[in-house]
Amino acid sequence: MKHSLLGFLFFLFLGCGADDQLYGRFDLNFGTSNICIPHTERLKFSNPPPDELLIGGASISPGTAPLKNFTLDGVTVGGTEILSIAGSLSEIHVPPGADYIFNLTYTPKTAGGEQSALLDIAYESPKMGVYQVTLSGSPEGESAGGCVSLSTGAKVSFDGEVILTVTRLVAATSKL
């Protein structure tokens, strides 16, 4: 309900705009993915000649993915990859005739029904406007309380609840 109301407000707000304004809504379904296993999709657009395209910013809309199941990894412009910073992109220049491909990842962290989020892409020139992409996917498997990311030299990231069982305590004293 929340997302459909947001979509209606988006259409009402931008749908009444001038003809020189960009606006649109797309869907990208990641399908079924195993819990804690990343699934990457690419969303491709083209910039027809003659003008350079300027994307002012792109990010997952705040509040639509509280568990961070969906992430914006970056964009590839004409073969050059630009990584996102903290899940956001800004000042993306797309030459005339070039393709630009958003790289997105869905990593379900909990079991349950379909999960969704919104990707906002804000255009600045040659026309201003916003495209919204509804991202969706379904988790498969059982949740073990969240996903843990481990690799050599990496920080441990816990999402969700973590239950620890303490089997032994050691008391240390010192003569200071």
Disulfide bonds with the S-S distance in Angstrom:
Cys36-Cys147 2.06
